[in-house]
Each structure stands twice: as structure tokens, then as C-alpha cells.
């Protein structure tokens, strides 16, 4: 059985939907359990030997990370929106 990574932000539970590596960064896509349209795009950062998640540093980087997700999951997204 695979372990599901979760993260609590502002009292809400988010689960890891996907991770995508691009260049030297890995982006993590978390979705709210109660509202799948509520997402966080995060990347990991290391400081003083500790790893933690941070938001992309610029709006451009955030948009690029979203574009990576959309490109990877385009077919799934189209199937979902066409069935609605």
C-alpha cells in the first residue's frame, strides 16, 4: 500500500496529487481534500540541513509550474471537463 503525503495549511488538509521535476527543481502539487479546486504548488528548499516546502518565488515560476502540470495531465483534464 502506498503512503499518501498530506500537508496541513491553515487548518485544512491537503494531499499530494503529483510531483514534477523540471531543471533542478521539483514542484509538488497539493489539493484540498474537501475542495479539489483549492491547490498549492510548492517546491522544496534546504536550509541548515533541513528540507521544507516553499511557494515558487515569482508569479512567473508559479505559472510555469502550473503549465508543467497542465501539459502532463492535459488528456485527463480534457476527459474530466468533457464529461461534466
HUGIVEN-V164287 format. One record per residue. RES is the residue in three letters. OMEGA is omega in whole degrees, -180 to 180 (* if undefined). Layout:
res: (RES/RES)
omega: (OMEGA/OMEGA)
This chain:
res: (UNK/UNK/UNK/UNK/UNK/UNK/UNK/UNK/UNK/UNK/UNK/UNK/UNK/UNK/UNK/UNK/UNK/UNK/UNK/UNK/UNK/UNK/UNK/UNK/UNK/UNK/UNK/UNK/UNK/UNK/UNK/UNK/UNK/UNK/UNK/UNK/UNK/UNK/UNK/UNK/UNK/UNK/UNK/UNK/UNK/UNK/UNK/UNK/UNK/UNK/UNK/UNK/UNK/UNK/UNK/UNK/UNK/UNK/UNK/UNK/UNK/UNK/UNK/UNK/UNK/UNK/UNK/UNK/UNK/UNK/UNK/UNK/UNK/UNK/UNK/UNK/UNK/UNK/UNK/UNK/UNK/UNK/UNK/UNK)
omega: (-178/178/178/178/177/-177/177/179/180/177/179/-180/177/178/-179/180/-177/170/-178/177/179/-174/-178/-179/171/178/-179/-176/-179/179/178/179/-175/-176/-174/176/178/-174/171/172/-176/174/-179/-179/178/177/-180/178/179/176/177/-180/174/175/173/-171/180/176/178/179/178/180/177/178/176/179/177/-180/-180/179/-178/-173/-177/-178/179/-180/180/178/-179/-178/179/179/-178/*)
